[in-house]
């Protein structure tokens, strides 16, 4: 997969959760789901916490987070390369490979 479509809406945030806009892969021959996880920096991908649901919770109101996305593993397809949102908790507009 090469890239997602541009998201124009801001994600819904509370003090302890965020509901992200769904990312859509531009190319997805395996019809894989998109998984999301949150991390505290934009350079190290999370190793746990991946989910297909759009609401990520358990956040601290005083911390900065980054939303990461990838295509989910399924029969015949590995999980995709993880990518981070370009702006902390605002938009998902990512490239998938």
N, C-alpha and C positions, 0 to 999 in steps of 0.2 A: 504494500500500500504506500502511496506517495504522500497524500496530505488530506487534511480534513477540510470541511467547508468552514467559512468564516462565521463566527457567532456574533450577533449584533446585540444581544441582550446581556445585561449584567446578571451574574449569578445571585441567588437569594442567600443572604448571610444572616446568621444570628450570632450571639456571643459565643456559642459552643458548637455551631454546625454551619455547613454550607450546602446548598443544593445547587449543583452545577448544571449548566446547559449541556445536553447530550452532544457529544462529538460524533461526527459522521465521517467515516473513512471514504475518501474519494474513490479508492479502488479496494475491493474486499472480495476476492474470488471465493474465499471460504465461508463467507457470510458469518464471520466471527463477531461476537459481541465485543463491545468496548468495556474495559475495566478501568476503574479509577482508584487512586490512592492519594493520600496527602503526605507531604514531607516538610521538614523545617528548613530545607535549603534547596536551591535550584540546581545543584550540581550532582547530588547523590540520590539516586532513585530509591524509593522505599522497597524493602524486600518482603514486607508483610502488609496486610491490610487492604489488599486488592479486592474490589467488589464491583459488581455490575450496577448496583443501585446508584442513584444520582445524589443521594444525601449522605454526606460524610460528617460524622459527628465525633464528639469527644475532644473538641478543640479547646484550647485555652484562649480566653479573650485578649490576653496580652501578648500572644505570640504571632509571628508571621508564618504563613504556610504557603506551600506551592501545591497546586493540583497536578498530578501526573496521570497520564493515560497510556493505554496500550490495547492492542487487540488480544482477546482471551485465547488461551490454548483450547484446541478441540481436536478431535480425531483427524489426523493428517496435517495439522497445522500447529506450530509452536506459538507460544505467546509472542506478540510483536515487540519490537524495540520500544522501550519506554521513552516518553517525551514529556517535558514539563510545560505547563502553561507559561506564556511569556510574561504574565503579570500576576503577582501574588493574589490569589483568590478573586480575580476579577473575570477573566474570560478564558475559555478554552478555545484556542485556535492553533492547532498543532499539526506537525508533519509526522506521518507514520511511515515506517519503512519495513 
